Amino acid sequence: MSTVLVAGVGMIPFAKPGKHAPYYDMAAQATRAALVDAGVAYDLVQQAYVGYVYGDSTAGQRALYEVGMTGIPIVNVNNNCSTGSTALFLARQAVQSGAVDCALALGFEQMNPGALGAVFKDRASPFDRFDEATQQLVGHAEIPLALRYFGGAGLAHMQQYGTRLSTFAKIRAKASRHAANNPVALLRTVVDEEDVLASPEMWPGVMTRLMACPPTCGAAAAVLCSEAFARKHGLNAGVRIRAQAMTTDGPATFEAGDMREVVGFSMARAAANQVYEAAGIGPQDVDVVELHDCFAQNELISYEALGLCPVGGAEKFVVDGDNTYGGKVVTNPSGGLLSKGHPLGATGLAQCTELVQQLRGTADARQVPDARLALQHNLGLGGACVVTLYERA
């Protein structure tokens, strides 16, 4: 099995719906940026995995034909919000198995304003069972489903551990401080805890508007290769994928009667534990994390799922400042989905881009000192979770 290097990464600044180029232009820009970063011509790429959620079949081909028409296999990927990291997972498998020496992972999204919704309404929704569980556990049918899912998970944590709404506000404020140093973050205005709490209520006592990530459009990409390929072409071998795992839902999702399970707590914990075991490390060894903070509530829950703090200890972890610079582990130095935006298919590869820059030492004002191990967590309801551990070579 080959060691897999991340030779190049690229992304474009994310934009609000309606204020962006067509999806194929965004995707081509991100791909070219990754190829330039890697120092690789497109005709050396042997396979491509292209992720997007809202788009017609073979949109991946339409996007990459803007870069070149080399006849390589192009696989289209859709795994909801974990789509980008699923493309990364497949590209990594292709290189690690020796099937190819160089593969491209690309993710993009062209989204519409407002809450997420179904496109194909003439057939059963893949969320039917999730919706039924959510209705039974939290009700509030008047609230958009994504808010009910993650707000309900946060509410479950509040009810069991006494977690305060202000703790979620602290997470959002932390995200804004980090994003202020990220030139590609959509929202770069620093807000404090009081600003977050004073923003419009989306679910009284449970969530305010600033605790939810904005829908955005954009693209990101990564070039993966083997060590032999990097040596042959004189590429940067400074970052490798140390371990990676992908999981889907288990029985607890619907049987536990807990909204945290509905939104993937055990799925994320299983993926993280597989990665730690494969790498021979523990969460205490990780220096920097990009995790799936589609809502501030999910960031808090993910601390526990990833083992960054004990179960039930997330509020203390936040209040003590252990989730930021000077604490135990820097989480979402990019500003995360809450500030950078969340174009579904691109998110996982944007996380990859940030962590590769951190391990290279090129993250400028948001640089985590001496970062050696970086963990990525990307979650898609329905469900799939991909956890990736990167290492500075």
N, C-alpha and C positions, 0 to 999 in steps of 0.2 A: 504494500500500500504506500503510495507516494505522499510525501509531505506536501501540503497545499499552501502556496503563498498567495497573498493578496498583492498583486504587482501594481495595480492602479485602481484608483477610485475617482469618481466624479459626480457632481450633482449641480443642479441649477437652483437659484433661490426660488422657494415656493411662493405661489401667488394666490390671491383670492379668485374664486370662480368668475370667469368673464374677463379677467385681467391677465391673460396668459396667451402664449402661442398655441397652435394646434398640438394635439398630443404627439404626433410624429415629429414635430420640430423640437418639442421639449425633450423627447426621448433621444433624438439624434444628438442634441447638444450635450446631454449627460454622457452618452456613449463616447462621443469624441473626446470629452474631457477625461474620461477614464483611460482611453487609449493613449492620449498624450501623457497623462500622469504615469502610465506604465512604460511608455516608450515602445509601444507595440503597434504595428500596422494592422488594420482590420483583417487583412487577408491571412494573418497568422492565427486568428481565432478559429477554432475548429467546431465549436458548438455554442449556441446561445439559448438562454432560458429567460423568457420575458414575461414579467408579471404585471397584470392590471386587473381591476375588478369590474369597472364599468366600461365595457367596450365590446365590440363584435369580435367574433372569432378571426384569428390571424392578424389582429391589430399589431402583434409583435413583428410580423413580417413587414407590414406597412411602415412601421417605425424604423426598422433596421435597413430597409431598402434605401432609406435616405443616406445611410452611411456607406453601404456597398451591397452589391448583389453577387456574393461569392458562392452561393449554392449550399452553404452549410445547413445542418439541421437547426431549425428554430422552433423551440417548444414554448407554447403559450401556457401560462400558469395563472390560476385564480384560487386563492385561499383566503378570501376576505382580507382583513387587516394584516395578516401575516404573509401576504402574497410575495412581497419583495424578498423576505428572508427565505421563503420556500424556493424561489428561483435561485437564491444563493446556495441553499442546501443541495439542490439538484446539480448545480455547476460544480460544487465542491465534490460531490460523489463522483461525477464524471472524471475529474482530474485525479482524485485519490485512488480510484479503481484502476487507473492507467488507460481508461478508454480514450482519453484525449490528453494532450499536454497543456492546452490553453482553452479556457471557456469564459464566456461573458455572462454575467447576471445583470439584467436590466429591469427596472421597475418604473412605471409611470402611471399617472392618473389625471384624467380630465373630468372634474366633478361639477355638479350643479350646486347652487346655494341651498341652504337649509338642511333639515335632518335627512339621514340616510333612509332609503326606502327600497322596496322591491321593484324590479323592472318587469319580470315575467309574472303577471298577476293571474294567469289562466291555469296555474298548476300549484301543487302543494309547495309551500315555502320551506326551505331547509331550516328555518327558525321556528317551525310550528311547536316543537317540543320545548324549546327555550321560552317561547311566548307563554305557553300554558303554565310552565313552572313559575315564571315571573308573575303572572296574573294571580296564581295561588299564593305566592309568598309576599307580594307587595301591593298588588292591585294597581290603583292609579292609572287606569286606562287612558286618561286624558293627557298623560305625559308621553312624549316620544319614547319609543322603545329603548334606544341606546341609553337614554338618561335613566330609564327604569332599571335597565340591567345594572349599570355601574353605580348609579345612585343607590339602588337597592343593596348592592354589595357593600358600599360604604356604610349604609344604614345598619346592616347586620353587624359590622365591626363596631359601630357606635353603641349599639344595643348590648353587645356582649362584653365590650371592654371599656365602655364609657368614653370612647374617643370623641373629642370635641370637634365641632365644625371648624373652629379656628385652626385646627391641625391641618386640615385639607387646604385652608387658606395659606398657611405657612409654606406648604409644598408649592402652590402656585406662585407665591412671592419669590421663592427660591428659583423657580424656573425662569422668572423674569430677570433676575440678577444674572443668571448664567447667559441668557439670550442676549443681554446687552452687549456681550463681547463676541457675538456670533454674527458676522456680516451677512449670512444667508438666512437668518431667522426672520420670519414674517413679522412677529410682534417683539419689538426690542425696547419698548417702554417699561421701565422698572416700576412695579407696583408693590405695595406693602400689604401686609395681612388685612389691614382695615379697608384698603381699596377693594380687595377680593370679596370681603364680607359685605361690602356696600354695593357690589354690582347686583344687577337684577336677579331676583330669585327665580330659579327654574323648577325647584322643588323645595318649598319652604322648610327650613331647618335641616335640609339634606344637601342641597347643591345650589351654588350661584353660577351665573353665566361664565365668569372668569375661571371656574374650575373645569370647564369643558374645552377641548381643543377645537380650533377653527377648521372647517372644511377648506381644503386648499388643493391646488393643482401643481404638478411638478414631476420631476424625474431624477433618478439617481442610478448609478451603475458601478460595477466592480469587475475587474479583470483578474481571473484566478489562473494560476499556472503551477506546474511542477518545478522542483528545484533544478532538475536537469534542463528544462526549458529556460529558466531564468539564467542559468550559467551560460547556456549556448548563446543567448541574445543579450547578455550583459544587463539584466533587469535588476531592479531593486528587490532584494530578498529580505528586507528588514522586518516584515510582518507575516506571520503564518497563522493559519487556523489550527489551534491546538486540539480542540474538540468541538463537536457539534451534535445536537440531538433535536429531533422533531417528534412531537407527541400529538395525539388526538384525545378526545374525551373518553373518560372511563365511566363506570356506573355511578360514581359519586356525583357527577354533574346533575343528574335528575333525582337520585335517591337520597341525597344528604339533607334535602330540605333547607338549603343554605344558598343565598344568592352569591356568595363568594365562590361556591363551586359552580354555579351556573355560568359565571364569567371566567372560569378556567383556572381556579387556584391550584387544584391538584394536577391539572395538565401541565401548568408551568413548573410546579415543584418537581414533578417527575422528570421533565426535560432538564432542569437545572441539576438535579441529582445525578442523572446520567452523564452530564458533562463533567461535573466534579469528579465522579468516579473514573471516567475515562482519562482525565488529565492528571489524576492523583493529587488533587488540591482540594481546598475547602473554600467556602465563600469569604473567609477572613483573608485569603491571599489575593483577592481581586482588588485592583487599584481604582478602576473606573468602570462605570456601568451606563449603558444606554438602555433604558427599559420602556415598556409600552405604557406611557402616561396619557392615554386618550382622555382620561378624566383624572383629576387629582386623587380621587378615591382609588383608582386602579393603581396609581403609583404606590400609595400606602400599602395596599394589599400585596402588591408585588414584592415589596421589601421582605415580607414574611415568606412568600412563596419561594423566593430565590435564596432564602437563608441568610440574608444580610442582617437580620435581627431575629430574635425569637418570635414565635407566634404569640400575638398579643402585645408585643413590645414595640410596635411600629410608632405609636405616638411618642414614646420616650426617645426613640431613634431620631425622630423629626425635631422634637423640642430641644434635644441636646446638640443639634447641628451635626449629627453624624452622617448626614446625607449630602454634605457639601464640602467645599474646600476647608481643610483644617480638621475635618471629622474623620470617620472611619473609612468611608468610601465616597467618592464624588459620583453622584447620580445625575445623569442627563446634563453634562456640561454644555451640550449644544443648546439647551433650553427645552429640549424634548418636544414632544408633539404639542404640548400646551402652548409653546411659544414659536416653535419652528413651523408648525402646521402639520397636517396629516393627510397627504394625498395617498390613499390607501396602498396602491401598488408600489409606491416609491419609498414608503416609510422604512422598511427593513434595510434597504440599501443606503438610505441616508444615515441610518444608525451606523452601518458598516463604515461609511465614509468618515464620520466623526471619530470613531474608535481607531481607525487606521491612522488618522492624523494625530491623535493623541499618542499612539505608540511610536510614531515617527518623530515626535517632538516638534510638530509643525502647527500646533493648535493656537499659537500666539497667546493672546491675553487669557484664553480659557484653558491653557495647558495645565494638566495635572502633573505635578512634579514627579519625575522618575517613574512614570507609568510603564509597567512591564506586562501586566495581565489585564485584559479588558473583556467585559462580559456584555453580551447583547441579548435582549429579551424582546421578542416580537410575537404578539398574540392576535389571533383571529377567531372570533366567535363562530361557532358552527361545527367543528372547531379545530384549530391547529395552533400549536405553539412551537416556535423555533428558538432555541437558546444556543448561542455560539460563543466560544471562548477564543480570543485572539491573543497572540503572544509576540512580544518584541524579540526578534531573533538576536 
